[in-house]
Amino acid sequence: KRSTLQLFRLKNGRLDKPMGPPHSPHSRIAERGDGAYSHWRAAITDGPTGRSLLRFSTTGNVPLEKFSGFVAVAFPMAPPLGWIEFLPGKQKKHQEVFRELFFRTFPTVGSEPHVIEHPNETRNGTWYFWRIGGNHEFELPLGDGDIYEQRLPHQIAEYYGQFESRGGLLFPPARSYTFYQNKVALANLFQKAGVRTPTTWIFRGVQEALRA
């Protein structure tokens, strides 16, 4: 994607008209100048240490020392991003290292995440990340006859589905968690998709296991 940076010169302590044109070839900046500039940055894979670079010329090709200053304004190129905190499990042991990795990544892509706790705080069109750790971190009351291991994936999907119903875009999608440790559902999904099911995953009977 192209940079969203706009470059302004300061005139009498205030922003003057924007310089440009932006995204100019370096040859034009060097030979014609007159406010043309180009901004680019290191690949996102370089992480937070990646540099942002700017090559520019002055309006009217006036010597640089004649200007009192310049101001660069850049809008993030990443889509609106957010993070969902899970409150009901706060008394449990969290796997905070995964949360920390996300929050170290947000600045790298130029995003200040919208951190929420309740579905009614959801912003329409924002991509929200979420995670569920182990150690019984996610526990909600079970109904009569419910088995924790069978009910848990659906509870997670239903809980985070509330954020999706209010316009949030979740990654991973909440419904994907219905496949968590559900090898029967995964086997059916693979069969519908035409993907070979690993024979070590699921057997529907002794004879099927023997054939495998």
N, CA, C and O of each residue as an XYZ file, in Angstrom:
848
protein
N       0.831     -1.192      0.000
C       0.000      0.000      0.000
C       0.871      1.249      0.000
O       1.989      1.246      0.514
N       0.334      2.320     -0.589
C       1.064      3.580     -0.601
C       1.010      4.259      0.758
O       0.061      4.100      1.527
N       2.052      5.013      1.022
C       2.109      5.749      2.274
C       0.984      6.783      2.322
O       0.598      7.348      1.299
N       0.472      7.016      3.519
C      -0.560      8.039      3.706
C       0.029      9.346      4.229
O      -0.713     10.266      4.571
N       1.352      9.432      4.294
C       1.998     10.604      4.882
C       1.760     11.860      4.051
O       1.869     11.843      2.825
N       1.430     12.957      4.751
C       1.352     14.286      4.144
C       2.419     15.163      4.793
O       2.625     15.117      6.006
N       3.082     15.949      3.979
C       4.187     16.785      4.459
C       3.805     18.254      4.329
O       3.362     18.702      3.271
N       3.984     18.999      5.423
C       3.662     20.426      5.452
C       4.907     21.205      5.884
O       5.736     20.706      6.646
N       5.019     22.426      5.387
C       6.052     23.315      5.915
C       5.378     24.263      6.900
O       4.181     24.535      6.803
N       6.160     24.756      7.839
C       5.651     25.719      8.805
C       5.874     27.135      8.284
O       6.959     27.470      7.811
N       4.843     27.951      8.377
C       4.923     29.346      7.956
C       4.334     30.199      9.067
O       3.154     30.081      9.396
N       5.160     31.053      9.637
C       4.747     31.886     10.763
C       4.214     31.030     11.917
O       3.260     31.403     12.599
N       4.850     29.884     12.116
C       4.477     29.014     13.220
C       3.248     28.164     12.983
O       2.799     27.455     13.884
N       2.694     28.226     11.769
C       1.476     27.462     11.483
C       1.690     26.613     10.240
O       2.570     26.888      9.423
N       0.866     25.573     10.111
C       0.969     24.714      8.938
C       0.582     25.472      7.685
O      -0.454     26.136      7.648
N       1.408     25.375      6.661
C       1.106     25.968      5.365
C       0.444     24.907      4.493
O       0.102     23.832      4.984
N       0.263     25.188      3.231
C      -0.341     24.231      2.314
C       0.501     22.961      2.248
O       1.719     23.023      2.418
N      -0.123     21.817      2.006
C       0.658     20.575      1.920
C       1.628     20.606      0.754
O       1.323     21.149     -0.307
N       2.789     20.025      0.958
C       3.792     19.934     -0.095
C       3.452     18.753     -1.005
O       2.578     17.942     -0.699
N       4.151     18.678     -2.110
C       3.882     17.580     -3.028
C       4.381     17.880     -4.426
O       4.991     18.923     -4.662
N       4.125     16.968     -5.356
C       3.285     15.778     -5.165
C       3.978     14.692     -4.352
O       5.202     14.562     -4.384
N       3.164     13.900     -3.609
C       3.731     12.775     -2.869
C       4.040     11.614     -3.810
O       3.698     11.660     -4.992
N       4.679     10.585     -3.290
C       5.002      9.366     -4.063
C       5.810      9.699     -5.323
O       5.738      8.978     -6.319
N       6.573     10.784     -5.273
C       7.329     11.206     -6.461
C       8.555     10.319     -6.669
O       9.164      9.865     -5.701
N       8.919     10.069     -7.932
C      10.164      9.344     -8.201
C      11.350     10.117     -7.628
O      11.346     11.348     -7.616
N      12.341      9.410     -7.166
C      13.502     10.070     -6.572
C      14.228     10.953     -7.586
O      14.838     11.957     -7.219
N      14.159     10.577     -8.845
C      14.801     11.398     -9.872
C      14.109     12.755     -9.983
O      14.771     13.776    -10.170
N      12.786     12.769     -9.868
C      12.065     14.045     -9.936
C      12.394     14.904     -8.726
O      12.580     16.115     -8.853
N      12.467     14.283     -7.553
C      12.792     15.039     -6.343
C      14.158     15.699     -6.482
O      14.339     16.850     -6.083
N      15.115     14.974     -7.044
C      16.484     15.482     -7.169
C      16.615     16.518     -8.272
O      17.357     17.489     -8.118
N      15.909     16.333     -9.386
C      16.115     17.189    -10.551
C      15.162     18.382    -10.597
O      15.563     19.476    -10.994
N      13.900     18.182    -10.192
C      12.917     19.265    -10.266
C      12.566     19.822     -8.897
O      12.404     21.032     -8.738
N      12.451     18.955     -7.922
C      12.172     19.404     -6.561
C      10.823     20.074     -6.427
O       9.793     19.512     -6.797
N      10.843     21.304     -5.882
C       9.641     22.124     -5.717
C       8.579     21.435     -4.854
O       7.391     21.457     -5.178
N       9.020     20.833     -3.768
C       8.065     20.259     -2.816
C       7.758     18.792     -3.020
O       7.077     18.185     -2.193
N       8.244     18.208     -4.102
C       7.987     16.785     -4.335
C       8.662     15.951     -3.243
O       9.745     16.293     -2.770
N       8.011     14.861     -2.853
C       8.606     14.022     -1.814
C       8.151     12.574     -1.972
O       7.218     12.265     -2.713
N       8.838     11.714     -1.257
C       8.519     10.286     -1.257
C       8.761      9.735      0.140
O       9.775     10.034      0.771
N       7.825      8.934      0.611
C       7.944      8.340      1.940
C       7.757      6.838      1.829
O       6.842      6.373      1.149
N       8.602      6.091      2.478
C       8.467      4.638      2.495
C       9.039      4.113      3.803
O       9.729      4.831      4.528
N       8.748      2.874      4.089
C       9.252      2.294      5.326
C       9.707      0.863      5.090
O       9.372      0.238      4.083
N      10.475      0.366      6.041
C      10.981     -1.000      5.937
C       9.821     -1.981      5.967
O       8.721     -1.649      6.408
N      10.075     -3.175      5.501
C       9.034     -4.204      5.489
C       8.521     -4.447      6.899
O       9.277     -4.367      7.867
N       7.231     -4.743      7.010
C       6.607     -4.932      8.318
C       7.259     -6.072      9.090
O       7.215     -6.112     10.320
N       7.867     -7.003      8.345
C       8.530     -8.135      8.994
C       9.777     -7.714      9.762
O      10.315     -8.499     10.544
N      10.243     -6.488      9.550
C      11.394     -5.993     10.301
C      11.040     -5.654     11.742
O      11.918     -5.427     12.574
N       9.727     -5.622     12.027
C       9.292     -5.362     13.392
C       9.430     -3.905     13.792
O       9.592     -3.036     12.936
N       9.366     -3.632     15.100
C       9.396     -2.242     15.577
C      10.708     -1.519     15.316
O      10.777     -0.299     15.465
N      11.759     -2.253     14.927
C      13.043     -1.602     14.645
C      13.139     -1.133     13.198
O      14.119     -0.487     12.827
N      12.134     -1.447     12.370
C      12.153     -1.027     10.975
C      12.104      0.491     10.847
O      11.383      1.154     11.592
N      12.864      1.043      9.911
C      12.958      2.495      9.772
C      11.925      3.032      8.788
O      11.510      2.347      7.853
N      11.528      4.260      9.022
C      10.672      4.996      8.103
C      11.528      6.061      7.436
O      12.221      6.811      8.124
N      11.497      6.144      6.114
C      12.397      7.018      5.359
C      11.613      8.061      4.573
O      10.507      7.801      4.098
N      12.206      9.246      4.445
C      11.568     10.350      3.733
C      12.607     11.066      2.878
O      13.652     11.484      3.377
N      12.314     11.203      1.597
C      13.151     12.005      0.701
C      12.267     13.138      0.189
O      11.185     12.891     -0.344
N      12.723     14.371      0.349
C      11.848     15.486     -0.024
C      12.660     16.649     -0.582
O      13.886     16.700     -0.481
N      11.926     17.570     -1.168
C      12.491     18.823     -1.670
C      11.661     19.962     -1.100
O      10.549     19.740     -0.622
N      12.186     21.165     -1.146
C      11.467     22.304     -0.583
C      10.641     23.012     -1.648
O      10.973     22.997     -2.833
N       9.561     23.629     -1.195
C       8.714     24.396     -2.096
C       9.514     25.548     -2.700
O      10.141     26.329     -1.983
N       9.482     25.640     -4.025
C      10.241     26.679     -4.703
C      11.736     26.452     -4.654
O      12.519     27.321     -5.040
N      12.135     25.277     -4.175
C      13.562     24.932     -4.045
C      14.327     25.947     -3.193
O      15.507     26.215     -3.419
N      13.621     26.496     -2.214
C      14.237     27.452     -1.295
C      15.209     26.703     -0.383
O      14.911     25.578      0.018
N      16.353     27.285     -0.044
C      17.295     26.617      0.854
C      16.623     26.183      2.156
O      15.757     26.879      2.687
N      17.027     25.053      2.645
C      16.378     24.439      3.802
C      16.405     25.348      5.030
O      15.453     25.373      5.809
N      17.497     26.091      5.197
C      17.618     26.928      6.390
C      16.631     28.101      6.394
O      16.475     28.776      7.412
N      15.979     28.339      5.279
C      14.996     29.423      5.213
C      13.670     29.030      5.864
O      12.834     29.889      6.142
N      13.480     27.735      6.107
C      12.221     27.270      6.693
C      12.372     27.105      8.202
O      13.430     26.718      8.698
N      11.298     27.405      8.917
C      11.331     27.249     10.377
C      11.071     25.811     10.799
O      11.353     25.439     11.938
N      10.540     25.005      9.898
C      10.300     23.611     10.243
C       9.328     22.945      9.298
O       8.719     23.589      8.443
N       9.196     21.649      9.467
C       8.268     20.853      8.669
C       7.487     19.930      9.606
O       7.966     19.553     10.675
N       6.315     19.588      9.192
C       5.480     18.665      9.967
C       4.987     17.565      9.042
O       4.448     17.838      7.970
N       5.174     16.320      9.462
C       4.686     15.170      8.696
C       3.512     14.551      9.441
O       3.598     14.279     10.639
N       2.432     14.335      8.734
C       1.229     13.722      9.308
C       0.957     12.433      8.554
O       0.805     12.448      7.332
N       0.895     11.323      9.265
C       0.649     10.029      8.620
C      -0.524      9.344      9.295
O      -0.618      9.315     10.522
N      -1.408      8.800      8.496
C      -2.526      8.032      9.008
C      -2.182      6.552      8.886
O      -1.586      6.148      7.888
N      -2.545      5.726      9.881
C      -2.186      4.303      9.820
C      -2.818      3.624      8.620
O      -3.962      3.902      8.260
N      -2.051      2.724      8.005
C      -2.549      1.995      6.846
C      -3.265      0.711      7.240
O      -3.933      0.088      6.414
N      -3.124      0.316      8.500
C      -3.790     -0.895      8.961
C      -5.276     -0.624      9.166
O      -5.651      0.510      9.462
N      -6.126     -1.627      9.018
C      -7.552     -1.439      9.314
C      -7.740     -1.210     10.806
O      -6.820     -1.476     11.579
N      -8.907     -0.723     11.237
C      -9.147     -0.544     12.671
C      -9.009     -1.881     13.400
O      -9.664     -2.861     13.045
N      -8.157     -1.909     14.412
C      -7.892     -3.144     15.141
C      -8.294     -2.990     16.605
O      -8.319     -1.885     17.147
N      -8.603     -4.109     17.221
C      -8.990     -4.091     18.626
C      -8.625     -5.377     19.329
O      -8.118     -6.322     18.725
N      -8.894     -5.390     20.610
C      -8.587     -6.550     21.450
C      -9.725     -6.756     22.439
O     -10.215     -5.796     23.035
N     -10.144     -7.993     22.615
C     -11.222     -8.319     23.550
C     -10.624     -8.959     24.799
O      -9.988    -10.011     24.731
N     -10.836     -8.308     25.933
C     -10.433     -8.889     27.208
C     -11.545     -9.817     27.697
O     -12.728     -9.535     27.510
N     -11.151    -10.925     28.322
C     -12.147    -11.849     28.855
C     -12.224    -11.682     30.366
O     -11.340    -12.129     31.096
N     -13.302    -11.028     30.832
C     -13.436    -10.718     32.249
C     -13.834    -11.897     33.125
O     -13.275    -12.059     34.209
N     -14.792    -12.736     32.688
C     -15.243    -13.801     33.600
C     -14.131    -14.722     34.069
O     -14.279    -15.384     35.096
N     -13.021    -14.780     33.343
C     -11.949    -15.693     33.732
C     -10.788    -15.014     34.424
O      -9.728    -15.623     34.573
N     -10.952    -13.765     34.855
C      -9.807    -13.035     35.403
C      -9.239    -13.667     36.671
O      -8.059    -13.494     36.974
N     -10.068    -14.395     37.409
C      -9.560    -15.016     38.625
C      -8.748    -16.261     38.317
O      -8.128    -16.836     39.211
N      -8.748    -16.682     37.058
C      -7.981    -17.854     36.648
C      -6.586    -17.430     36.190
O      -6.295    -16.243     36.049
N      -5.752    -18.404     35.967
C      -4.399    -18.135     35.488
C      -4.429    -17.862     33.997
O      -4.862    -18.716     33.223
N      -3.984    -16.705     33.585
C      -3.980    -16.335     32.175
C      -2.629    -16.652     31.540
O      -1.590    -16.620     32.198
N      -2.673    -16.953     30.267
C      -1.435    -17.113     29.515
C      -1.105    -15.756     28.890
O      -1.328    -15.540     27.698
N      -0.576    -14.853     29.703
C      -0.419    -13.460     29.304
C       0.628    -13.258     28.224
O       0.644    -12.209     27.581
N       1.507    -14.239     28.006
C       2.547    -14.049     26.999
C       1.933    -13.834     25.623
O       2.466    -13.064     24.824
N       0.815    -14.507     25.333
C       0.187    -14.336     24.026
C      -0.424    -12.948     23.898
O      -0.345    -12.326     22.839
N      -1.028    -12.467     24.967
C      -1.579    -11.113     24.961
C      -0.469    -10.091     24.743
O      -0.631     -9.137     23.982
N       0.656    -10.300     25.416
C       1.782     -9.376     25.296
C       2.306     -9.329     23.866
O       2.671     -8.261     23.375
N       2.346    -10.475     23.194
C       2.817    -10.512     21.813
C       1.918     -9.687     20.906
O       2.405     -8.979     20.024
N       0.611     -9.774     21.116
C      -0.309     -8.967     20.318
C      -0.064     -7.481     20.555
O      -0.006     -6.701     19.604
N       0.078     -7.087     21.814
C       0.221     -5.667     22.119
C       1.579     -5.114     21.707
O       1.730     -3.899     21.578
N       2.553     -5.959     21.502
C       3.824     -5.508     20.937
C       3.723     -5.350     19.422
O       4.477     -4.589     18.816
N       2.790     -6.072     18.824
C       2.631     -6.033     17.371
C       1.804     -4.844     16.917
O       2.080     -4.282     15.857
N       0.805     -4.444     17.679
C      -0.070     -3.343     17.271
C       0.711     -2.086     16.866
O       0.431     -1.536     15.800
N       1.686     -1.598     17.669
C       2.426     -0.395     17.246
C       3.227     -0.606     15.970
O       3.457      0.333     15.209
N       3.651     -1.853     15.740
C       4.444     -2.140     14.549
C       3.667     -1.855     13.279
O       4.245     -1.424     12.282
N       2.362     -2.092     13.303
C       1.528     -1.847     12.124
C       0.848     -0.485     12.201
O      -0.040     -0.187     11.402
N       1.260      0.344     13.160
C       0.721      1.697     13.261
C      -0.683      1.760     13.793
O      -1.458      2.629     13.393
N      -1.034      0.850     14.694
C      -2.404      0.797     15.189
C      -2.446      0.944     16.704
O      -1.626      0.368     17.419
N      -3.407      1.720     17.180
C      -3.707      1.792     18.607
C      -4.988      1.000     18.830
O      -6.061      1.463     18.444
N      -4.911     -0.179     19.439
C      -6.070     -1.074     19.487
C      -7.213     -0.536     20.332
O      -7.003      0.142     21.338
N      -8.419     -0.853     19.903
C      -9.619     -0.544     20.671
C      -9.851     -1.705     21.627
O     -10.343     -2.757     21.218
N      -9.503     -1.523     22.893
C      -9.593     -2.593     23.885
C     -10.968     -2.550     24.542
O     -11.374     -1.525     25.090
N     -11.680     -3.673     24.481
C     -13.035     -3.725     25.024
C     -13.190     -4.941     25.927
O     -12.383     -5.870     25.902
N     -14.254     -4.905     26.727
C     -14.539     -6.004     27.644
C     -15.941     -6.555     27.462
O     -16.198     -7.717     27.778
N     -16.853     -5.731     26.954
C     -18.247     -6.142     26.835
C     -18.718     -6.004     25.383
O     -18.234     -5.134     24.659
N     -19.655     -6.853     24.954
C     -20.148     -6.788     23.569
C     -20.706     -5.426     23.182
O     -20.573     -5.013     22.030
N     -21.335     -4.717     24.131
C     -21.936     -3.429     23.778
C     -20.906     -2.335     23.527
O     -21.268     -1.220     23.149
N     -19.624     -2.642     23.732
C     -18.559     -1.683     23.431
C     -18.009     -1.863     22.022
O     -17.129     -1.113     21.601
N     -18.519     -2.848     21.291
C     -17.988     -3.197     19.976
C     -18.187     -2.065     18.980
O     -19.251     -1.447     18.931
N     -17.166     -1.802     18.196
C     -17.256     -0.829     17.106
C     -17.464     -1.568     15.797
O     -16.723     -2.496     15.471
N     -18.450     -1.161     15.068
C     -18.765     -1.806     13.795
C     -17.587     -1.684     12.826
O     -17.037     -0.598     12.645
N     -17.204     -2.805     12.206
C     -16.141     -2.791     11.214
C     -14.732     -2.892     11.760
O     -13.774     -2.880     10.987
N     -14.579     -2.990     13.075
C     -13.253     -3.130     13.673
C     -12.881     -4.605     13.776
O     -13.706     -5.439     14.149
N     -11.633     -4.916     13.442
C     -11.124     -6.284     13.556
C     -10.611     -6.496     14.973
O      -9.670     -5.833     15.407
N     -11.230     -7.417     15.685
C     -10.840     -7.702     17.065
C     -10.111     -9.040     17.159
O     -10.561    -10.050     16.618
N      -8.978     -9.023     17.856
C      -8.272    -10.257     18.175
C      -8.673    -10.704     19.577
O      -9.050     -9.887     20.418
N      -8.588    -11.988     19.813
C      -8.914    -12.535     21.123
C      -8.154    -13.835     21.302
O      -7.689    -14.426     20.328
N      -8.029    -14.272     22.516
C      -7.355    -15.542     22.753
C      -7.949    -16.200     23.999
O      -8.460    -15.536     24.902
N      -7.862    -17.506     24.010
C      -8.291    -18.294     25.156
C      -7.117    -19.157     25.579
O      -6.591    -19.934     24.782
N      -6.711    -19.026     26.816
C      -5.613    -19.827     27.317
C      -6.103    -21.109     27.966
O      -7.306    -21.363     28.033
N      -5.179    -21.900     28.434
C      -5.526    -23.152     29.090
C      -5.771    -22.959     30.574
O      -6.123    -21.864     31.013
N      -5.587    -24.017     31.345
C      -5.748    -23.972     32.801
C      -7.142    -23.521     33.219
O      -7.311    -22.804     34.205
N      -8.135    -23.957     32.449
C      -9.536    -23.625     32.762
C      -9.751    -22.116     32.834
O     -10.520    -21.630     33.663
N      -9.075    -21.391     31.974
C      -9.216    -19.935     31.982
C     -10.632    -19.519     31.597
O     -11.205    -18.604     32.188
N     -11.186    -20.204     30.598
C     -12.537    -19.865     30.158
C     -13.503    -20.845     30.807
O     -13.535    -22.019     30.438
N     -14.283    -20.378     31.761
C     -15.278    -21.220     32.399
C     -16.547    -20.415     32.608
O     -16.526    -19.360     33.242
N     -17.642    -20.912     32.078
C     -18.955    -20.341     32.305
C     -19.842    -21.446     32.866
O     -19.545    -22.625     32.668
N     -20.916    -21.097     33.556
C     -21.775    -22.128     34.158
C     -22.300    -23.105     33.110
O     -22.642    -22.715     31.993
N     -22.356    -24.370     33.487
C     -22.886    -25.412     32.613
C     -24.336    -25.700     32.966
O     -24.749    -25.547     34.115
N     -25.109    -26.122     31.962
C     -26.485    -26.522     32.189
C     -26.556    -27.952     32.686
O     -25.550    -28.662     32.705
N     -27.737    -28.372     33.086
C     -27.920    -29.740     33.557
C     -27.576    -30.725     32.446
O     -28.051    -30.600     31.318
N     -26.758    -31.686     32.777
C     -26.393    -32.707     31.801
C     -25.265    -32.319     30.873
O     -24.811    -33.142     30.079
N     -24.797    -31.067     30.957
C     -23.695    -30.635     30.091
C     -22.370    -31.222     30.573
O     -22.114    -31.308     31.774
N     -21.550    -31.616     29.633
C     -20.202    -32.083     29.932
C     -19.232    -30.990     29.510
O     -19.299    -30.492     28.387
N     -18.332    -30.619     30.414
C     -17.440    -29.480     30.183
C     -16.723    -29.579     28.847
O     -16.729    -28.622     28.072
N     -16.098    -30.736     28.561
C     -15.299    -30.880     27.349
C     -16.137    -30.769     26.085
O     -15.637    -30.329     25.050
N     -17.417    -31.165     26.157
C     -18.286    -31.088     24.981
C     -18.909    -29.708     24.833
O     -19.092    -29.217     23.719
N     -19.230    -29.092     25.948
C     -19.940    -27.815     25.921
C     -19.003    -26.626     25.729
O     -19.394    -25.614     25.148
N     -17.762    -26.744     26.217
C     -16.826    -25.623     26.208
C     -16.669    -24.952     24.844
O     -16.804    -23.731     24.764
N     -16.386    -25.699     23.758
C     -16.191    -25.020     22.467
C     -17.396    -24.191     22.041
O     -17.240    -23.106     21.481
N     -18.592    -24.699     22.305
C     -19.801    -23.968     21.917
C     -20.001    -22.742     22.809
O     -20.485    -21.709     22.348
N     -19.628    -22.859     24.085
C     -19.717    -21.695     24.967
C     -18.817    -20.567     24.477
O     -19.212    -19.401     24.467
N     -17.620    -20.925     24.077
C     -16.679    -19.920     23.580
C     -17.220    -19.258     22.320
O     -17.187    -18.034     22.194
N     -17.720    -20.072     21.382
C     -18.262    -19.533     20.133
C     -19.458    -18.629     20.400
O     -19.601    -17.585     19.764
N     -20.309    -19.018     21.327
C     -21.492    -18.216     21.642
C     -21.104    -16.913     22.334
O     -21.664    -15.856     22.042
N     -20.144    -16.995     23.250
C     -19.728    -15.800     23.989
C     -19.142    -14.754     23.043
O     -19.551    -13.593     23.067
N     -18.193    -15.164     22.218
C     -17.552    -14.206     21.317
C     -18.426    -13.870     20.119
O     -18.217    -12.850     19.462
N     -19.405    -14.724     19.834
C     -20.360    -14.404     18.779
C     -21.173    -13.160     19.087
O     -21.689    -12.511     18.177
N     -21.290    -12.820     20.380
C     -22.011    -11.602     20.764
C     -21.326    -10.353     20.212
O     -21.989     -9.379     19.852
N     -19.999    -10.390     20.149
C     -19.260     -9.252     19.612
C     -19.453     -9.162     18.095
O     -19.542     -8.067     17.540
N     -19.517    -10.318     17.432
C     -19.748    -10.335     15.985
C     -21.141     -9.838     15.648
O     -21.326     -9.154     14.641
N     -22.125    -10.172     16.474
C     -23.499     -9.748     16.197
C     -23.659     -8.238     16.293
O     -24.654     -7.693     15.816
N     -22.701     -7.561     16.898
C     -22.729     -6.102     17.019
C     -21.791     -5.425     16.025
O     -21.446     -4.253     16.178
N     -21.384     -6.177     15.008
C     -20.605     -5.582     13.926
C     -19.114     -5.772     14.019
O     -18.388     -5.327     13.130
N     -18.625     -6.420     15.069
C     -17.198     -6.672     15.177
C     -16.757     -7.774     14.226
O     -17.511     -8.706     13.948
N     -15.534     -7.662     13.733
C     -14.952     -8.684     12.864
C     -13.876     -9.395     13.673
O     -12.816     -8.828     13.939
N     -14.146    -10.624     14.060
C     -13.248    -11.330     14.954
C     -12.285    -12.229     14.199
O     -12.653    -12.884     13.224
N     -11.044    -12.249     14.668
C     -10.062    -13.192     14.137
C      -9.391    -13.904     15.298
O      -8.784    -13.265     16.158
N      -9.502    -15.250     15.325
C     -10.254    -16.070     14.372
C     -11.756    -15.906     14.567
O     -12.196    -15.473     15.632
N     -12.557    -16.251     13.542
C     -14.012    -16.160     13.697
C     -14.472    -16.989     14.896
O     -13.951    -18.077     15.141
N     -15.436    -16.478     15.631
C     -15.875    -17.157     16.850
C     -16.365    -18.574     16.571
O     -16.110    -19.488     17.354
N     -17.063    -18.753     15.462
C     -17.639    -20.076     15.170
C     -16.570    -21.137     14.933
O     -16.845    -22.333     15.039
N     -15.350    -20.705     14.611
C     -14.290    -21.682     14.358
C     -13.964    -22.490     15.609
O     -13.403    -23.582     15.517
N     -14.317    -21.954     16.783
C     -13.965    -22.657     18.014
C     -14.861    -23.846     18.292
O     -14.573    -24.632     19.194
N     -15.941    -24.000     17.541
C     -16.770    -25.192     17.717
C     -16.021    -26.448     17.294
O     -16.435    -27.562     17.611
N     -14.909    -26.261     16.571
C     -14.095    -27.406     16.155
C     -12.983    -27.725     17.158
O     -12.214    -28.665     16.957
N     -12.899    -26.949     18.225
C     -11.828    -27.146     19.196
C     -11.931    -28.529     19.832
O     -12.920    -28.836     20.497
N     -10.931    -29.348     19.634
C     -10.870    -30.708     20.169
C     -12.102    -31.529     19.799
O     -12.431    -32.500     20.481
N     -12.777    -31.145     18.729
C     -13.973    -31.865     18.275
C     -13.604    -32.613     17.005
O     -13.831    -32.121     15.899
N     -13.046    -33.781     17.162
C     -12.497    -34.503     16.023
C     -13.576    -35.044     15.098
O     -13.336    -35.219     13.904
N     -14.748    -35.308     15.629
C     -15.848    -35.753     14.769
C     -16.247    -34.627     13.825
O     -16.407    -34.846     12.624
N     -16.407    -33.417     14.367
C     -16.770    -32.270     13.532
C     -15.668    -31.962     12.529
O     -15.954    -31.612     11.383
N     -14.415    -32.089     12.946
C     -13.304    -31.839     12.030
C     -13.275    -32.861     10.905
O     -13.024    -32.515      9.750
N     -13.534    -34.122     11.241
C     -13.557    -35.160     10.210
C     -14.646    -34.878      9.184
O     -14.426    -35.031      7.983
N     -15.826    -34.465      9.657
C     -16.917    -34.132      8.738
C     -16.564    -32.921      7.881
O     -16.887    -32.878      6.694
N     -15.900    -31.941      8.486
C     -15.492    -30.748      7.745
C     -14.505    -31.110      6.646
O     -14.631    -30.633      5.518
N     -13.532    -31.943      6.961
C     -12.544    -32.358      5.968
C     -13.192    -33.131      4.829
O     -12.821    -32.966      3.667
N     -14.167    -33.981      5.168
C     -14.839    -34.765      4.135
C     -15.630    -33.858      3.191
O     -15.623    -34.062      1.977
N     -16.308    -32.863      3.750
C     -17.066    -31.928      2.915
C     -16.134    -31.111      2.023
O     -16.483    -30.770      0.893
N     -14.954    -30.802      2.541
C     -13.994    -29.995      1.781
C     -13.164    -30.839      0.826
O     -12.379    -30.304      0.044
N     -13.334    -32.154      0.885
C     -12.565    -33.026      0.008
C     -11.127    -33.200      0.443
O     -10.263    -33.537     -0.367
N     -10.865    -32.970      1.732
C      -9.517    -33.118      2.271
C      -9.405    -34.463      2.976
O     -10.300    -34.848      3.728
N      -8.324    -35.170      2.740
C      -8.142    -36.481      3.357
C      -8.061    -36.337      4.873
O      -7.265    -35.552      5.387
N      -8.876    -37.086      5.571
C      -8.884    -37.047      7.024
C      -7.776    -37.931      7.581
O      -7.680    -39.095      7.193
N      -6.943    -37.422      8.472
C      -5.903    -38.272      9.070
C      -6.524    -39.481      9.759
O      -7.418    -39.327     10.591
N      -6.070    -40.660      9.428
C      -6.679    -41.878      9.972
C      -6.414    -42.046     11.457
O      -7.050    -42.874     12.108
N      -5.502    -41.288     11.991
C      -5.209    -41.385     13.424
C      -6.140    -40.520     14.260
O      -6.047    -40.523     15.488
N      -7.033    -39.781     13.619
C      -7.848    -38.833     14.361
C      -9.123    -39.430     14.935
O      -9.434    -39.227     16.109
N      -9.861    -40.163     14.114
C     -11.193    -40.562     14.533
C     -11.556    -41.925     13.966
O     -11.371    -42.190     12.779
N     -12.071    -42.776     14.828
C     -12.611    -44.067     14.404
C     -14.034    -44.156     14.919
O     -14.315    -43.801     16.063
N     -14.923    -44.627     14.073
C     -16.326    -44.751     14.472
C     -16.664    -46.150     14.972
O     -17.816    -46.439     15.295
N     -15.679    -46.995     15.033
C     -15.916    -48.337     15.538
C     -14.657    -49.167     15.442
O     -13.660    -48.742     14.859
N     -14.710    -50.363     16.022
C     -13.544    -51.232     16.043
C     -13.143    -51.649     14.637
O     -11.959    -51.666     14.300
N     -14.142    -51.989     13.809
C     -13.836    -52.451     12.462
C     -13.140    -51.365     11.649
O     -12.203    -51.648     10.902
N     -13.595    -50.130     11.794
C     -12.957    -49.028     11.072
C     -11.522    -48.842     11.545
O     -10.634    -48.553     10.743
N     -11.296    -49.005     12.835
C      -9.943    -48.887     13.369
C      -9.050    -49.997     12.841
O      -7.876    -49.772     12.544
N      -9.610    -51.199     12.724
C      -8.823    -52.319     12.213
C      -8.464    -52.115     10.745
O      -7.361    -52.454     10.318
N      -9.402    -51.557      9.972
C      -9.133    -51.322      8.549
C      -8.032    -50.273      8.367
O      -7.268    -50.324      7.403
N      -7.961    -49.341      9.288
C      -6.950    -48.290      9.188
C      -5.559    -48.840      9.462
O      -4.581    -48.093      9.421
